Amino acid sequence: MQALLVIDLQPGAFDGAKCDPIDAGERLLRHSAELIAAARAAGLPVLHVQHGEPEGVLVLGTPQWEIHPDVAPLPGEARVSKAAYSAFENTGLDGLLRDAGIGQLLVCGLQSEVCITHTTQAALALGYDVVVASDSHGTWPDSTSSSDEIIARQNQALAAQGAQLLSTQEIVGQLAELSR
């Protein structure tokens, strides 16, 4: 069984209040919302991961920490709070997935080279099949690379480690087949 894991899509990364807004944030939210809608239509569990920290951008309990309203969970959808890069580290995510019989994760969200990468690597190490939405994770540029270059580099690295890469539209198409 599959589940969609939506990682760290929180207002603090988009609103510019405590840091520069994520590059191509509107596209990321639109693609993630398409994945969420397709997963729901196919009857797949959607799990929302929230990064929380005592100080910084995503401070627990602040408006920046909440899940972005464009991709907000429905009642009954699981939320997983984390304080580390991997959504599996010191959380109940693995148990939650195993209890639900989930063997494959579809992954989207933030941040390409940090939480997306660490969560994908942990999931692969735990034996999950992982499909990363190659155009539905995002980041900020750094001093040497554009955000698109970082995303492409992370996609390549994750594929080399065993993750499958599909575009948002490819995943949406596959999920539409499940919901027929």
C-alpha positions in Angstrom: 0.0 0.0 0.0 1.1 3.6 -0.7 1.0 6.8 1.3 1.8 10.4 0.5 4.3 12.0 2.9 4.0 15.8 2.7 7.1 17.3 4.4 7.4 20.7 6.1 5.1 22.7 3.9 4.7 25.4 6.5 4.1 29.1 6.1 7.4 30.1 7.6 9.1 28.9 4.4 6.8 30.9 2.2 5.7 34.1 3.9 9.1 36.0 4.1 8.5 36.9 7.7 11.6 35.2 9.2 13.5 34.2 6.1 13.5 34.7 2.4 10.5 32.9 0.7 11.4 29.5 -0.8 12.2 29.7 -4.5 9.2 28.9 -6.8 7.0 28.5 -3.7 3.7 28.9 -5.5 4.7 26.1 -7.9 5.7 23.8 -5.1 2.4 24.4 -3.3 0.4 23.9 -6.5 2.2 20.6 -7.3 1.9 19.4 -3.7 -1.8 20.2 -3.6 -2.3 18.2 -6.9 -0.5 15.3 -5.3 -2.6 15.5 -2.1 -5.9 15.7 -4.1 -4.9 12.7 -6.3 -3.8 10.7 -3.2 -7.1 11.5 -1.5 -9.1 10.6 -4.6 -7.3 7.2 -4.8 -8.0 6.5 -1.1 -4.3 6.7 0.0 -3.3 8.0 3.4 -1.8 11.5 3.4 0.6 12.2 6.2 1.7 15.7 7.1 5.1 16.3 8.6 5.8 19.5 10.6 9.3 20.6 11.6 9.4 22.4 14.9 12.2 24.2 16.6 12.5 26.3 19.8 13.9 29.3 17.9 14.4 30.2 14.2 11.8 30.1 11.5 9.5 27.2 12.4 9.0 27.9 16.1 6.5 25.4 17.6 3.1 26.9 18.1 3.6 30.0 15.9 1.8 30.8 12.7 5.0 30.0 10.7 4.9 26.5 12.2 1.4 25.6 11.2 0.8 23.6 8.0 0.4 25.9 5.0 -3.4 26.4 4.3 -3.0 25.5 0.6 -2.1 21.9 1.6 -3.8 21.7 5.0 -4.7 18.3 6.4 -8.3 17.1 6.5 -9.7 15.8 9.7 -8.3 12.4 10.4 -5.1 12.8 8.4 -2.0 12.1 10.4 0.4 14.8 11.5 3.9 13.9 12.5 6.0 16.5 14.4 9.7 16.3 14.1 12.8 18.2 15.3 15.4 16.5 13.1 16.0 16.4 9.3 14.5 13.0 8.9 10.8 12.5 9.6 11.7 9.1 11.0 14.2 10.3 13.7 12.7 10.3 17.1 9.1 10.2 15.8 6.5 7.5 15.5 6.3 7.6 11.7 7.8 4.2 11.1 5.3 2.5 13.5 2.4 4.5 12.0 3.3 3.4 8.5 3.9 -0.2 9.4 0.6 -0.4 11.4 -1.2 0.8 8.3 0.6 -1.7 6.0 2.3 1.0 4.0 5.2 -0.2 1.9 5.7 2.6 -0.5 6.0 6.3 0.2 5.3 9.2 -2.2 7.4 12.1 -1.1 7.0 15.9 -1.6 7.8 19.1 0.3 10.8 20.9 1.8 13.8 21.1 1.8 15.4 19.2 -1.1 18.9 18.8 0.3 17.9 18.5 3.9 14.6 17.0 5.1 13.5 15.5 1.7 16.9 13.8 1.3 17.3 12.6 5.0 13.7 11.3 5.1 14.1 9.5 1.8 17.4 8.0 2.9 15.9 6.8 6.2 12.9 5.4 4.5 15.0 3.4 2.0 17.2 2.1 4.9 14.1 1.0 6.7 13.0 -1.0 3.6 10.3 1.3 2.1 10.0 1.8 -1.6 10.2 5.6 -2.1 8.9 7.7 -5.0 10.1 11.3 -4.9 8.0 13.8 -6.8 11.0 15.2 -8.7 9.3 18.6 -9.3 7.4 18.8 -6.0 10.2 19.5 -3.5 12.0 22.8 -3.1 14.8 24.8 -1.6 16.6 28.1 -1.5 19.7 28.9 -3.6 23.1 28.9 -2.0 26.2 30.8 -2.7 27.2 28.5 -5.6 24.0 26.9 -6.9 20.5 28.0 -7.9 17.6 26.2 -6.3 16.9 24.3 -9.6 20.5 23.1 -9.6 20.3 21.9 -6.0 17.0 20.1 -6.7 18.4 18.4 -9.8 21.5 17.3 -7.9 19.4 15.9 -5.0 17.1 14.1 -7.5 20.1 12.5 -9.1 21.6 11.5 -5.7 18.3 10.1 -4.4 17.8 8.1 -7.6 21.4 6.7 -7.3 20.5 5.6 -3.7 17.4 3.7 -4.9 14.5 6.2 -4.9 12.3 6.3 -7.9 11.8 9.8 -9.4 8.5 10.7 -11.1 7.1 14.1 -12.0 4.0 15.4 -10.2 1.9 14.7 -13.4 3.2 11.1 -13.7 2.3 10.4 -10.1 -1.1 12.1 -10.4 -1.7 9.9 -13.6 -0.8 6.7 -11.7 -3.0 7.7 -8.8 -5.9 8.5 -11.2 -5.7 4.9 -12.5 -6.0 3.6 -8.9 -9.1 5.7 -8.3 -11.0 4.3 -11.3 
